[in-house]
Every structure is written in structure tokens, then in C-alpha cells.
Amino acid sequence: MTIEIKWTDEDPETGQKRFVSAEKFAGEWTFKWKLQRRGEWTKGMAVDRETWEYILDCLERRYRRREGVSDEDVDEVKKLLKKMPVPRDLDSE
């Protein structure tokens, strides 16, 4: 089964709106983006903690009902997040 999640965000390099797609197929996550709705996808997007948190939120809330997301899918993303460093807020120190 394929899980696909699409959303828009801001390109960190240019500040432009970009279209983002995350897909899980055969147990592997792939990410791609494009700057125009009808443009070509660019594969190999760098994925940060914020992106994984968004994926987890989508899996837990919206996609479980419609896309057949399993508990294993949610647990996998939670494990990935646990391994990633948590950014510190340096202003609060």
C-alpha cells in the first residue's frame, strides 16, 4: 500500500511557496517538491525534524481514516523523531 501526503510550505532557500509530497511505498519514504503547481517534481528533498513532525501529525489525524495508515506507520515515524536532535531555544537560556 502506498501512503502519499501533499502540502505546501516555504522554500528555505528562496522563501517562495513550494509544493511538497511525501510518499511511502514498499517501506521507504521519498520526498519531492516543486515551485509551480503544474511544474516538474524535484526528487531528493532534504528532510528535517519539522517535516517529520508534520508527517506524524498527518498520519495520526487525517490519513488514518482515509488512507489505511497502520499503527506501525505511526510508530516508525515516532522512532525516527526520537533519533533526531531536538533544536534548543537559545533565547530562553
HTML snippet that shows the backbone in 3Dmol.js (N, CA, C, O; Angstrom):
<script src="https://3Dmol.org/build/3Dmol-min.js"></script>
<div id="view" style="width:600px;height:400px;position:relative"></div>
<script>
const pdb = `
ATOM      1  N   MET A   1       0.836  -1.180   0.000  1.00  0.00           N
ATOM      2  CA  MET A   1       0.000   0.000   0.000  1.00  0.00           C
ATOM      3  C   MET A   1       0.885   1.250   0.000  1.00  0.00           C
ATOM      4  O   MET A   1       1.935   1.291   0.641  1.00  0.00           O
ATOM      5  N   THR A   2       0.444   2.234  -0.715  1.00  0.00           N
ATOM      6  CA  THR A   2       1.167   3.498  -0.804  1.00  0.00           C
ATOM      7  C   THR A   2       0.475   4.544   0.063  1.00  0.00           C
ATOM      8  O   THR A   2      -0.750   4.662   0.060  1.00  0.00           O
ATOM      9  N   ILE A   3       1.275   5.294   0.798  1.00  0.00           N
ATOM     10  CA  ILE A   3       0.777   6.444   1.555  1.00  0.00           C
ATOM     11  C   ILE A   3       1.364   7.681   0.897  1.00  0.00           C
ATOM     12  O   ILE A   3       2.578   7.759   0.705  1.00  0.00           O
ATOM     13  N   GLU A   4       0.531   8.641   0.550  1.00  0.00           N
ATOM     14  CA  GLU A   4       1.014   9.884  -0.046  1.00  0.00           C
ATOM     15  C   GLU A   4       0.426  11.067   0.717  1.00  0.00           C
ATOM     16  O   GLU A   4      -0.778  11.130   0.963  1.00  0.00           O
ATOM     17  N   ILE A   5       1.296  11.996   1.085  1.00  0.00           N
ATOM     18  CA  ILE A   5       0.891  13.198   1.812  1.00  0.00           C
ATOM     19  C   ILE A   5       1.419  14.392   1.028  1.00  0.00           C
ATOM     20  O   ILE A   5       2.605  14.450   0.703  1.00  0.00           O
ATOM     21  N   LYS A   6       0.543  15.342   0.725  1.00  0.00           N
ATOM     22  CA  LYS A   6       0.942  16.549  -0.018  1.00  0.00           C
ATOM     23  C   LYS A   6       0.576  17.776   0.793  1.00  0.00           C
ATOM     24  O   LYS A   6      -0.452  17.796   1.469  1.00  0.00           O
ATOM     25  N   TRP A   7       1.417  18.804   0.727  1.00  0.00           N
ATOM     26  CA  TRP A   7       1.168  20.062   1.413  1.00  0.00           C
ATOM     27  C   TRP A   7       2.023  21.150   0.771  1.00  0.00           C
ATOM     28  O   TRP A   7       2.829  20.879  -0.119  1.00  0.00           O
ATOM     29  N   THR A   8       1.835  22.388   1.237  1.00  0.00           N
ATOM     30  CA  THR A   8       2.675  23.497   0.775  1.00  0.00           C
ATOM     31  C   THR A   8       3.447  24.043   1.963  1.00  0.00           C
ATOM     32  O   THR A   8       2.983  24.000   3.102  1.00  0.00           O
ATOM     33  N   ASP A   9       4.635  24.556   1.672  1.00  0.00           N
ATOM     34  CA  ASP A   9       5.433  25.234   2.684  1.00  0.00           C
ATOM     35  C   ASP A   9       6.260  26.309   2.005  1.00  0.00           C
ATOM     36  O   ASP A   9       5.990  26.678   0.861  1.00  0.00           O
ATOM     37  N   GLU A  10       7.250  26.805   2.694  1.00  0.00           N
ATOM     38  CA  GLU A  10       8.111  27.855   2.164  1.00  0.00           C
ATOM     39  C   GLU A  10       9.490  27.278   1.896  1.00  0.00           C
ATOM     40  O   GLU A  10      10.087  26.644   2.765  1.00  0.00           O
ATOM     41  N   ASP A  11       9.989  27.502   0.691  1.00  0.00           N
ATOM     42  CA  ASP A  11      11.327  27.037   0.344  1.00  0.00           C
ATOM     43  C   ASP A  11      12.337  27.740   1.241  1.00  0.00           C
ATOM     44  O   ASP A  11      12.381  28.970   1.260  1.00  0.00           O
ATOM     45  N   PRO A  12      13.152  26.989   1.989  1.00  0.00           N
ATOM     46  CA  PRO A  12      14.087  27.618   2.918  1.00  0.00           C
ATOM     47  C   PRO A  12      15.169  28.462   2.242  1.00  0.00           C
ATOM     48  O   PRO A  12      15.739  29.348   2.879  1.00  0.00           O
ATOM     49  N   GLU A  13      15.459  28.207   0.979  1.00  0.00           N
ATOM     50  CA  GLU A  13      16.497  28.963   0.282  1.00  0.00           C
ATOM     51  C   GLU A  13      15.973  30.243  -0.344  1.00  0.00           C
ATOM     52  O   GLU A  13      16.644  31.275  -0.301  1.00  0.00           O
ATOM     53  N   THR A  14      14.765  30.188  -0.934  1.00  0.00           N
ATOM     54  CA  THR A  14      14.247  31.342  -1.667  1.00  0.00           C
ATOM     55  C   THR A  14      13.093  32.049  -0.971  1.00  0.00           C
ATOM     56  O   THR A  14      12.802  33.205  -1.280  1.00  0.00           O
ATOM     57  N   GLY A  15      12.428  31.370  -0.032  1.00  0.00           N
ATOM     58  CA  GLY A  15      11.268  31.945   0.622  1.00  0.00           C
ATOM     59  C   GLY A  15      10.000  31.818  -0.197  1.00  0.00           C
ATOM     60  O   GLY A  15       8.938  32.266   0.235  1.00  0.00           O
ATOM     61  N   GLN A  16      10.093  31.202  -1.394  1.00  0.00           N
ATOM     62  CA  GLN A  16       8.923  31.023  -2.245  1.00  0.00           C
ATOM     63  C   GLN A  16       8.042  29.897  -1.719  1.00  0.00           C
ATOM     64  O   GLN A  16       8.509  28.982  -1.040  1.00  0.00           O
ATOM     65  N   LYS A  17       6.765  29.987  -2.046  1.00  0.00           N
ATOM     66  CA  LYS A  17       5.853  28.891  -1.740  1.00  0.00           C
ATOM     67  C   LYS A  17       6.272  27.691  -2.585  1.00  0.00           C
ATOM     68  O   LYS A  17       6.596  27.842  -3.763  1.00  0.00           O
ATOM     69  N   ARG A  18       6.265  26.496  -1.984  1.00  0.00           N
ATOM     70  CA  ARG A  18       6.570  25.291  -2.749  1.00  0.00           C
ATOM     71  C   ARG A  18       5.572  24.197  -2.401  1.00  0.00           C
ATOM     72  O   ARG A  18       4.991  24.180  -1.316  1.00  0.00           O
ATOM     73  N   PHE A  19       5.392  23.306  -3.326  1.00  0.00           N
ATOM     74  CA  PHE A  19       4.511  22.162  -3.173  1.00  0.00           C
ATOM     75  C   PHE A  19       5.386  20.971  -2.803  1.00  0.00           C
ATOM     76  O   PHE A  19       6.404  20.715  -3.446  1.00  0.00           O
ATOM     77  N   VAL A  20       4.982  20.242  -1.759  1.00  0.00           N
ATOM     78  CA  VAL A  20       5.792  19.146  -1.231  1.00  0.00           C
ATOM     79  C   VAL A  20       4.965  17.866  -1.239  1.00  0.00           C
ATOM     80  O   VAL A  20       3.756  17.890  -1.008  1.00  0.00           O
ATOM     81  N   SER A  21       5.633  16.754  -1.507  1.00  0.00           N
ATOM     82  CA  SER A  21       4.977  15.455  -1.494  1.00  0.00           C
ATOM     83  C   SER A  21       5.867  14.457  -0.770  1.00  0.00           C
ATOM     84  O   SER A  21       7.066  14.364  -1.032  1.00  0.00           O
ATOM     85  N   ALA A  22       5.258  13.713   0.145  1.00  0.00           N
ATOM     86  CA  ALA A  22       5.943  12.617   0.833  1.00  0.00           C
ATOM     87  C   ALA A  22       5.188  11.340   0.475  1.00  0.00           C
ATOM     88  O   ALA A  22       3.958  11.294   0.518  1.00  0.00           O
ATOM     89  N   GLU A  23       5.942  10.312   0.122  1.00  0.00           N
ATOM     90  CA  GLU A  23       5.312   9.059  -0.264  1.00  0.00           C
ATOM     91  C   GLU A  23       6.026   7.892   0.396  1.00  0.00           C
ATOM     92  O   GLU A  23       7.255   7.820   0.408  1.00  0.00           O
ATOM     93  N   LYS A  24       5.237   6.984   0.944  1.00  0.00           N
ATOM     94  CA  LYS A  24       5.797   5.754   1.495  1.00  0.00           C
ATOM     95  C   LYS A  24       5.325   4.609   0.618  1.00  0.00           C
ATOM     96  O   LYS A  24       4.129   4.343   0.502  1.00  0.00           O
ATOM     97  N   PHE A  25       6.287   3.939   0.005  1.00  0.00           N
ATOM     98  CA  PHE A  25       5.997   2.808  -0.863  1.00  0.00           C
ATOM     99  C   PHE A  25       7.036   1.729  -0.593  1.00  0.00           C
ATOM    100  O   PHE A  25       8.233   2.016  -0.562  1.00  0.00           O
ATOM    101  N   ALA A  26       6.600   0.512  -0.400  1.00  0.00           N
ATOM    102  CA  ALA A  26       7.473  -0.630  -0.126  1.00  0.00           C
ATOM    103  C   ALA A  26       8.370  -0.367   1.082  1.00  0.00           C
ATOM    104  O   ALA A  26       9.537  -0.759   1.104  1.00  0.00           O
ATOM    105  N   GLY A  27       7.796   0.312   2.098  1.00  0.00           N
ATOM    106  CA  GLY A  27       8.525   0.552   3.344  1.00  0.00           C
ATOM    107  C   GLY A  27       9.525   1.689   3.312  1.00  0.00           C
ATOM    108  O   GLY A  27      10.227   1.909   4.299  1.00  0.00           O
ATOM    109  N   GLU A  28       9.617   2.425   2.204  1.00  0.00           N
ATOM    110  CA  GLU A  28      10.574   3.519   2.069  1.00  0.00           C
ATOM    111  C   GLU A  28       9.854   4.840   1.850  1.00  0.00           C
ATOM    112  O   GLU A  28       8.923   4.928   1.049  1.00  0.00           O
ATOM    113  N   TRP A  29      10.298   5.879   2.580  1.00  0.00           N
ATOM    114  CA  TRP A  29       9.767   7.228   2.401  1.00  0.00           C
ATOM    115  C   TRP A  29      10.597   7.952   1.355  1.00  0.00           C
ATOM    116  O   TRP A  29      11.826   7.888   1.382  1.00  0.00           O
ATOM    117  N   THR A  30       9.934   8.641   0.433  1.00  0.00           N
ATOM    118  CA  THR A  30      10.607   9.518  -0.523  1.00  0.00           C
ATOM    119  C   THR A  30       9.921  10.881  -0.472  1.00  0.00           C
ATOM    120  O   THR A  30       8.719  10.979  -0.224  1.00  0.00           O
ATOM    121  N   PHE A  31      10.698  11.916  -0.707  1.00  0.00           N
ATOM    122  CA  PHE A  31      10.198  13.284  -0.636  1.00  0.00           C
ATOM    123  C   PHE A  31      10.577  14.020  -1.917  1.00  0.00           C
ATOM    124  O   PHE A  31      11.667  13.838  -2.459  1.00  0.00           O
ATOM    125  N   LYS A  32       9.647  14.858  -2.390  1.00  0.00           N
ATOM    126  CA  LYS A  32       9.915  15.658  -3.583  1.00  0.00           C
ATOM    127  C   LYS A  32       9.185  16.988  -3.451  1.00  0.00           C
ATOM    128  O   LYS A  32       8.281  17.134  -2.628  1.00  0.00           O
ATOM    129  N   TRP A  33       9.595  17.968  -4.281  1.00  0.00           N
ATOM    130  CA  TRP A  33       8.997  19.294  -4.218  1.00  0.00           C
ATOM    131  C   TRP A  33       9.006  19.938  -5.596  1.00  0.00           C
ATOM    132  O   TRP A  33       9.728  19.516  -6.499  1.00  0.00           O
ATOM    133  N   LYS A  34       8.174  20.986  -5.732  1.00  0.00           N
ATOM    134  CA  LYS A  34       8.148  21.795  -6.948  1.00  0.00           C
ATOM    135  C   LYS A  34       7.663  23.190  -6.582  1.00  0.00           C
ATOM    136  O   LYS A  34       6.956  23.371  -5.590  1.00  0.00           O
ATOM    137  N   LEU A  35       8.046  24.170  -7.385  1.00  0.00           N
ATOM    138  CA  LEU A  35       7.692  25.560  -7.094  1.00  0.00           C
ATOM    139  C   LEU A  35       6.401  26.000  -7.784  1.00  0.00           C
ATOM    140  O   LEU A  35       5.787  26.985  -7.375  1.00  0.00           O
ATOM    141  N   GLN A  36       5.988  25.281  -8.821  1.00  0.00           N
ATOM    142  CA  GLN A  36       4.754  25.629  -9.517  1.00  0.00           C
ATOM    143  C   GLN A  36       3.814  24.434  -9.489  1.00  0.00           C
ATOM    144  O   GLN A  36       4.244  23.283  -9.566  1.00  0.00           O
ATOM    145  N   ARG A  37       2.536  24.724  -9.378  1.00  0.00           N
ATOM    146  CA  ARG A  37       1.533  23.659  -9.266  1.00  0.00           C
ATOM    147  C   ARG A  37       1.657  22.648 -10.405  1.00  0.00           C
ATOM    148  O   ARG A  37       1.538  21.445 -10.173  1.00  0.00           O
ATOM    149  N   ARG A  38       1.888  23.107 -11.604  1.00  0.00           N
ATOM    150  CA  ARG A  38       1.973  22.202 -12.751  1.00  0.00           C
ATOM    151  C   ARG A  38       3.418  21.964 -13.197  1.00  0.00           C
ATOM    152  O   ARG A  38       3.654  21.489 -14.308  1.00  0.00           O
ATOM    153  N   GLY A  39       4.364  22.287 -12.352  1.00  0.00           N
ATOM    154  CA  GLY A  39       5.777  22.105 -12.691  1.00  0.00           C
ATOM    155  C   GLY A  39       6.256  20.686 -12.485  1.00  0.00           C
ATOM    156  O   GLY A  39       5.499  19.810 -12.067  1.00  0.00           O
ATOM    157  N   GLU A  40       7.515  20.475 -12.784  1.00  0.00           N
ATOM    158  CA  GLU A  40       8.146  19.166 -12.620  1.00  0.00           C
ATOM    159  C   GLU A  40       8.587  18.980 -11.167  1.00  0.00           C
ATOM    160  O   GLU A  40       9.043  19.927 -10.527  1.00  0.00           O
ATOM    161  N   TRP A  41       8.450  17.771 -10.657  1.00  0.00           N
ATOM    162  CA  TRP A  41       8.880  17.444  -9.303  1.00  0.00           C
ATOM    163  C   TRP A  41      10.399  17.334  -9.252  1.00  0.00           C
ATOM    164  O   TRP A  41      11.028  16.824 -10.179  1.00  0.00           O
ATOM    165  N   THR A  42      10.978  17.818  -8.157  1.00  0.00           N
ATOM    166  CA  THR A  42      12.403  17.648  -7.865  1.00  0.00           C
ATOM    167  C   THR A  42      12.502  16.642  -6.735  1.00  0.00           C
ATOM    168  O   THR A  42      11.989  16.869  -5.639  1.00  0.00           O
ATOM    169  N   LYS A  43      13.163  15.532  -7.008  1.00  0.00           N
ATOM    170  CA  LYS A  43      13.263  14.464  -6.007  1.00  0.00           C
ATOM    171  C   LYS A  43      14.465  14.697  -5.106  1.00  0.00           C
ATOM    172  O   LYS A  43      15.347  15.499  -5.416  1.00  0.00           O
ATOM    173  N   GLY A  44      14.486  13.984  -3.985  1.00  0.00           N
ATOM    174  CA  GLY A  44      15.644  14.030  -3.097  1.00  0.00           C
ATOM    175  C   GLY A  44      15.646  15.214  -2.146  1.00  0.00           C
ATOM    176  O   GLY A  44      16.710  15.738  -1.816  1.00  0.00           O
ATOM    177  N   MET A  45      14.492  15.635  -1.707  1.00  0.00           N
ATOM    178  CA  MET A  45      14.391  16.766  -0.780  1.00  0.00           C
ATOM    179  C   MET A  45      15.014  16.415   0.568  1.00  0.00           C
ATOM    180  O   MET A  45      14.796  15.322   1.091  1.00  0.00           O
ATOM    181  N   ALA A  46      15.784  17.335   1.125  1.00  0.00           N
ATOM    182  CA  ALA A  46      16.330  17.149   2.474  1.00  0.00           C
ATOM    183  C   ALA A  46      15.185  17.261   3.476  1.00  0.00           C
ATOM    184  O   ALA A  46      14.370  18.181   3.406  1.00  0.00           O
ATOM    185  N   VAL A  47      15.136  16.316   4.405  1.00  0.00           N
ATOM    186  CA  VAL A  47      14.026  16.260   5.355  1.00  0.00           C
ATOM    187  C   VAL A  47      14.537  16.583   6.751  1.00  0.00           C
ATOM    188  O   VAL A  47      15.479  15.956   7.236  1.00  0.00           O
ATOM    189  N   ASP A  48      13.913  17.564   7.394  1.00  0.00           N
ATOM    190  CA  ASP A  48      14.320  17.971   8.737  1.00  0.00           C
ATOM    191  C   ASP A  48      13.280  17.509   9.760  1.00  0.00           C
ATOM    192  O   ASP A  48      12.276  16.886   9.414  1.00  0.00           O
ATOM    193  N   ARG A  49      13.543  17.823  10.998  1.00  0.00           N
ATOM    194  CA  ARG A  49      12.654  17.415  12.087  1.00  0.00           C
ATOM    195  C   ARG A  49      11.243  17.974  11.900  1.00  0.00           C
ATOM    196  O   ARG A  49      10.260  17.270  12.130  1.00  0.00           O
ATOM    197  N   GLU A  50      11.145  19.216  11.490  1.00  0.00           N
ATOM    198  CA  GLU A  50       9.842  19.854  11.297  1.00  0.00           C
ATOM    199  C   GLU A  50       8.996  19.094  10.266  1.00  0.00           C
ATOM    200  O   GLU A  50       7.785  18.953  10.435  1.00  0.00           O
ATOM    201  N   THR A  51       9.634  18.613   9.210  1.00  0.00           N
ATOM    202  CA  THR A  51       8.924  17.852   8.189  1.00  0.00           C
ATOM    203  C   THR A  51       8.406  16.534   8.751  1.00  0.00           C
ATOM    204  O   THR A  51       7.259  16.162   8.506  1.00  0.00           O
ATOM    205  N   TRP A  52       9.257  15.818   9.513  1.00  0.00           N
ATOM    206  CA  TRP A  52       8.830  14.556  10.111  1.00  0.00           C
ATOM    207  C   TRP A  52       7.698  14.776  11.121  1.00  0.00           C
ATOM    208  O   TRP A  52       6.798  13.944  11.235  1.00  0.00           O
ATOM    209  N   GLU A  53       7.743  15.895  11.852  1.00  0.00           N
ATOM    210  CA  GLU A  53       6.660  16.195  12.790  1.00  0.00           C
ATOM    211  C   GLU A  53       5.345  16.418  12.037  1.00  0.00           C
ATOM    212  O   GLU A  53       4.282  16.000  12.496  1.00  0.00           O
ATOM    213  N   TYR A  54       5.426  17.075  10.888  1.00  0.00           N
ATOM    214  CA  TYR A  54       4.237  17.289  10.072  1.00  0.00           C
ATOM    215  C   TYR A  54       3.701  15.951   9.560  1.00  0.00           C
ATOM    216  O   TYR A  54       2.493  15.715   9.589  1.00  0.00           O
ATOM    217  N   ILE A  55       4.588  15.081   9.094  1.00  0.00           N
ATOM    218  CA  ILE A  55       4.186  13.755   8.611  1.00  0.00           C
ATOM    219  C   ILE A  55       3.490  12.986   9.732  1.00  0.00           C
ATOM    220  O   ILE A  55       2.439  12.384   9.513  1.00  0.00           O
ATOM    221  N   LEU A  56       4.071  13.005  10.927  1.00  0.00           N
ATOM    222  CA  LEU A  56       3.477  12.308  12.060  1.00  0.00           C
ATOM    223  C   LEU A  56       2.073  12.844  12.349  1.00  0.00           C
ATOM    224  O   LEU A  56       1.144  12.066  12.564  1.00  0.00           O
ATOM    225  N   ASP A  57       1.919  14.153  12.354  1.00  0.00           N
ATOM    226  CA  ASP A  57       0.622  14.769  12.589  1.00  0.00           C
ATOM    227  C   ASP A  57      -0.399  14.304  11.549  1.00  0.00           C
ATOM    228  O   ASP A  57      -1.535  13.975  11.892  1.00  0.00           O
ATOM    229  N   CYS A  58       0.003  14.277  10.294  1.00  0.00           N
ATOM    230  CA  CYS A  58      -0.899  13.830   9.225  1.00  0.00           C
ATOM    231  C   CYS A  58      -1.279  12.367   9.405  1.00  0.00           C
ATOM    232  O   CYS A  58      -2.442  11.997   9.244  1.00  0.00           O
ATOM    233  N   LEU A  59      -0.305  11.547   9.736  1.00  0.00           N
ATOM    234  CA  LEU A  59      -0.583  10.125   9.921  1.00  0.00           C
ATOM    235  C   LEU A  59      -1.537   9.893  11.081  1.00  0.00           C
ATOM    236  O   LEU A  59      -2.443   9.065  10.993  1.00  0.00           O
ATOM    237  N   GLU A  60      -1.332  10.625  12.166  1.00  0.00           N
ATOM    238  CA  GLU A  60      -2.160  10.429  13.358  1.00  0.00           C
ATOM    239  C   GLU A  60      -3.580  10.967  13.191  1.00  0.00           C
ATOM    240  O   GLU A  60      -4.527  10.377  13.710  1.00  0.00           O
ATOM    241  N   ARG A  61      -3.736  12.073  12.479  1.00  0.00           N
ATOM    242  CA  ARG A  61      -5.046  12.715  12.428  1.00  0.00           C
ATOM    243  C   ARG A  61      -5.834  12.446  11.160  1.00  0.00           C
ATOM    244  O   ARG A  61      -6.937  11.902  11.226  1.00  0.00           O
ATOM    245  N   ARG A  62      -5.310  12.804  10.043  1.00  0.00           N
ATOM    246  CA  ARG A  62      -6.130  12.781   8.836  1.00  0.00           C
ATOM    247  C   ARG A  62      -6.049  11.474   8.070  1.00  0.00           C
ATOM    248  O   ARG A  62      -7.072  10.954   7.624  1.00  0.00           O
ATOM    249  N   TYR A  63      -4.876  10.949   7.916  1.00  0.00           N
ATOM    250  CA  TYR A  63      -4.709   9.855   6.979  1.00  0.00           C
ATOM    251  C   TYR A  63      -5.103   8.495   7.535  1.00  0.00           C
ATOM    252  O   TYR A  63      -5.313   7.563   6.760  1.00  0.00           O
ATOM    253  N   ARG A  64      -5.207   8.353   8.827  1.00  0.00           N
ATOM    254  CA  ARG A  64      -5.564   7.067   9.406  1.00  0.00           C
ATOM    255  C   ARG A  64      -6.944   6.607   8.923  1.00  0.00           C
ATOM    256  O   ARG A  64      -7.147   5.428   8.634  1.00  0.00           O
ATOM    257  N   ARG A  65      -7.855   7.517   8.843  1.00  0.00           N
ATOM    258  CA  ARG A  65      -9.219   7.151   8.426  1.00  0.00           C
ATOM    259  C   ARG A  65      -9.304   6.884   6.927  1.00  0.00           C
ATOM    260  O   ARG A  65      -9.947   5.924   6.502  1.00  0.00           O
ATOM    261  N   ARG A  66      -8.664   7.720   6.132  1.00  0.00           N
ATOM    262  CA  ARG A  66      -8.856   7.652   4.680  1.00  0.00           C
ATOM    263  C   ARG A  66      -7.842   6.781   3.955  1.00  0.00           C
ATOM    264  O   ARG A  66      -8.186   6.123   2.974  1.00  0.00           O
ATOM    265  N   GLU A  67      -6.618   6.768   4.414  1.00  0.00           N
ATOM    266  CA  GLU A  67      -5.545   6.154   3.646  1.00  0.00           C
ATOM    267  C   GLU A  67      -5.100   4.797   4.166  1.00  0.00           C
ATOM    268  O   GLU A  67      -4.181   4.198   3.607  1.00  0.00           O
ATOM    269  N   GLY A  68      -5.730   4.300   5.220  1.00  0.00           N
ATOM    270  CA  GLY A  68      -5.347   2.996   5.730  1.00  0.00           C
ATOM    271  C   GLY A  68      -3.998   2.979   6.412  1.00  0.00           C
ATOM    272  O   GLY A  68      -3.274   1.988   6.326  1.00  0.00           O
ATOM    273  N   VAL A  69      -3.646   4.060   7.088  1.00  0.00           N
ATOM    274  CA  VAL A  69      -2.385   4.146   7.810  1.00  0.00           C
ATOM    275  C   VAL A  69      -2.439   3.207   9.015  1.00  0.00           C
ATOM    276  O   VAL A  69      -3.430   3.178   9.746  1.00  0.00           O
ATOM    277  N   SER A  70      -1.374   2.446   9.213  1.00  0.00           N
ATOM    278  CA  SER A  70      -1.343   1.489  10.324  1.00  0.00           C
ATOM    279  C   SER A  70      -0.622   2.079  11.537  1.00  0.00           C
ATOM    280  O   SER A  70       0.068   3.093  11.435  1.00  0.00           O
ATOM    281  N   ASP A  71      -0.797   1.427  12.678  1.00  0.00           N
ATOM    282  CA  ASP A  71      -0.075   1.829  13.884  1.00  0.00           C
ATOM    283  C   ASP A  71       1.426   1.708  13.661  1.00  0.00           C
ATOM    284  O   ASP A  71       2.199   2.490  14.216  1.00  0.00           O
ATOM    285  N   GLU A  72       1.845   0.743  12.858  1.00  0.00           N
ATOM    286  CA  GLU A  72       3.270   0.559  12.574  1.00  0.00           C
ATOM    287  C   GLU A  72       3.839   1.761  11.820  1.00  0.00           C
ATOM    288  O   GLU A  72       4.979   2.159  12.060  1.00  0.00           O
ATOM    289  N   ASP A  73       3.053   2.341  10.909  1.00  0.00           N
ATOM    290  CA  ASP A  73       3.494   3.531  10.179  1.00  0.00           C
ATOM    291  C   ASP A  73       3.737   4.685  11.142  1.00  0.00           C
ATOM    292  O   ASP A  73       4.750   5.379  11.050  1.00  0.00           O
ATOM    293  N   VAL A  74       2.800   4.884  12.066  1.00  0.00           N
ATOM    294  CA  VAL A  74       2.914   5.961  13.050  1.00  0.00           C
ATOM    295  C   VAL A  74       4.119   5.709  13.964  1.00  0.00           C
ATOM    296  O   VAL A  74       4.899   6.623  14.232  1.00  0.00           O
ATOM    297  N   ASP A  75       4.269   4.467  14.441  1.00  0.00           N
ATOM    298  CA  ASP A  75       5.393   4.128  15.325  1.00  0.00           C
ATOM    299  C   ASP A  75       6.738   4.337  14.640  1.00  0.00           C
ATOM    300  O   ASP A  75       7.698   4.779  15.272  1.00  0.00           O
ATOM    301  N   GLU A  76       6.811   4.018  13.348  1.00  0.00           N
ATOM    302  CA  GLU A  76       8.061   4.195  12.595  1.00  0.00           C
ATOM    303  C   GLU A  76       8.501   5.660  12.586  1.00  0.00           C
ATOM    304  O   GLU A  76       9.674   5.962  12.805  1.00  0.00           O
ATOM    305  N   VAL A  77       7.558   6.563  12.333  1.00  0.00           N
ATOM    306  CA  VAL A  77       7.890   7.992  12.290  1.00  0.00           C
ATOM    307  C   VAL A  77       8.241   8.494  13.691  1.00  0.00           C
ATOM    308  O   VAL A  77       9.138   9.324  13.839  1.00  0.00           O
ATOM    309  N   LYS A  78       7.556   8.010  14.709  1.00  0.00           N
ATOM    310  CA  LYS A  78       7.899   8.397  16.086  1.00  0.00           C
ATOM    311  C   LYS A  78       9.324   7.975  16.429  1.00  0.00           C
ATOM    312  O   LYS A  78      10.048   8.725  17.084  1.00  0.00           O
ATOM    313  N   LYS A  79       9.732   6.790  15.997  1.00  0.00           N
ATOM    314  CA  LYS A  79      11.099   6.319  16.250  1.00  0.00           C
ATOM    315  C   LYS A  79      12.121   7.179  15.523  1.00  0.00           C
ATOM    316  O   LYS A  79      13.176   7.491  16.077  1.00  0.00           O
ATOM    317  N   LEU A  80      11.817   7.566  14.286  1.00  0.00           N
ATOM    318  CA  LEU A  80      12.713   8.456  13.539  1.00  0.00           C
ATOM    319  C   LEU A  80      12.886   9.780  14.274  1.00  0.00           C
ATOM    320  O   LEU A  80      13.997  10.301  14.371  1.00  0.00           O
ATOM    321  N   LEU A  81      11.783  10.325  14.793  1.00  0.00           N
ATOM    322  CA  LEU A  81      11.845  11.600  15.513  1.00  0.00           C
ATOM    323  C   LEU A  81      12.657  11.487  16.804  1.00  0.00           C
ATOM    324  O   LEU A  81      13.383  12.412  17.168  1.00  0.00           O
ATOM    325  N   LYS A  82      12.533  10.356  17.488  1.00  0.00           N
ATOM    326  CA  LYS A  82      13.301  10.174  18.727  1.00  0.00           C
ATOM    327  C   LYS A  82      14.800  10.173  18.477  1.00  0.00           C
ATOM    328  O   LYS A  82      15.576  10.592  19.335  1.00  0.00           O
ATOM    329  N   LYS A  83      15.208   9.706  17.312  1.00  0.00           N
ATOM    330  CA  LYS A  83      16.630   9.645  16.966  1.00  0.00           C
ATOM    331  C   LYS A  83      17.192  10.997  16.540  1.00  0.00           C
ATOM    332  O   LYS A  83      18.406  11.201  16.571  1.00  0.00           O
ATOM    333  N   MET A  84      16.320  11.919  16.145  1.00  0.00           N
ATOM    334  CA  MET A  84      16.764  13.231  15.660  1.00  0.00           C
ATOM    335  C   MET A  84      17.002  14.175  16.833  1.00  0.00           C
ATOM    336  O   MET A  84      16.293  14.119  17.837  1.00  0.00           O
ATOM    337  N   PRO A  85      18.005  15.043  16.701  1.00  0.00           N
ATOM    338  CA  PRO A  85      18.240  16.012  17.774  1.00  0.00           C
ATOM    339  C   PRO A  85      17.087  17.011  17.872  1.00  0.00           C
ATOM    340  O   PRO A  85      16.478  17.380  16.868  1.00  0.00           O
ATOM    341  N   VAL A  86      16.807  17.434  19.082  1.00  0.00           N
ATOM    342  CA  VAL A  86      15.762  18.416  19.326  1.00  0.00           C
ATOM    343  C   VAL A  86      16.413  19.799  19.323  1.00  0.00           C
ATOM    344  O   VAL A  86      17.349  20.040  20.085  1.00  0.00           O
ATOM    345  N   PRO A  87      15.932  20.700  18.484  1.00  0.00           N
ATOM    346  CA  PRO A  87      16.517  22.049  18.463  1.00  0.00           C
ATOM    347  C   PRO A  87      16.281  22.762  19.791  1.00  0.00           C
ATOM    348  O   PRO A  87      15.195  22.683  20.366  1.00  0.00           O
ATOM    349  N   ARG A  88      17.300  23.450  20.266  1.00  0.00           N
ATOM    350  CA  ARG A  88      17.169  24.194  21.528  1.00  0.00           C
ATOM    351  C   ARG A  88      16.826  25.632  21.237  1.00  0.00           C
ATOM    352  O   ARG A  88      17.262  26.199  20.235  1.00  0.00           O
ATOM    353  N   ASP A  89      16.052  26.211  22.106  1.00  0.00           N
ATOM    354  CA  ASP A  89      15.737  27.632  22.010  1.00  0.00           C
ATOM    355  C   ASP A  89      16.787  28.384  22.792  1.00  0.00           C
ATOM    356  O   ASP A  89      16.739  28.426  24.022  1.00  0.00           O
ATOM    357  N   LEU A  90      17.736  28.979  22.094  1.00  0.00           N
ATOM    358  CA  LEU A  90      18.859  29.637  22.755  1.00  0.00           C
ATOM    359  C   LEU A  90      18.454  30.934  23.432  1.00  0.00           C
ATOM    360  O   LEU A  90      19.157  31.413  24.321  1.00  0.00           O
ATOM    361  N   ASP A  91      17.322  31.513  23.023  1.00  0.00           N
ATOM    362  CA  ASP A  91      16.875  32.761  23.625  1.00  0.00           C
ATOM    363  C   ASP A  91      16.375  32.562  25.056  1.00  0.00           C
ATOM    364  O   ASP A  91      16.391  33.496  25.858  1.00  0.00           O
ATOM    365  N   SER A  92      15.935  31.347  25.372  1.00  0.00           N
ATOM    366  CA  SER A  92      15.362  31.137  26.708  1.00  0.00           C
ATOM    367  C   SER A  92      16.410  30.859  27.769  1.00  0.00           C
ATOM    368  O   SER A  92      16.079  30.782  28.952  1.00  0.00           O
ATOM    369  N   GLU A  93      17.649  30.709  27.381  1.00  0.00           N
ATOM    370  CA  GLU A  93      18.710  30.426  28.374  1.00  0.00           C
ATOM    371  C   GLU A  93      19.335  31.678  28.923  1.00  0.00           C
ATOM    372  O   GLU A  93      20.234  31.603  29.761  1.00  0.00           O
TER     373      GLU A  93
END
`;
const viewer = $3Dmol.createViewer("view");
viewer.addModel(pdb, "pdb");
viewer.setStyle({}, {cartoon: {color: "spectrum"}});
viewer.zoomTo();
viewer.render();
</script>
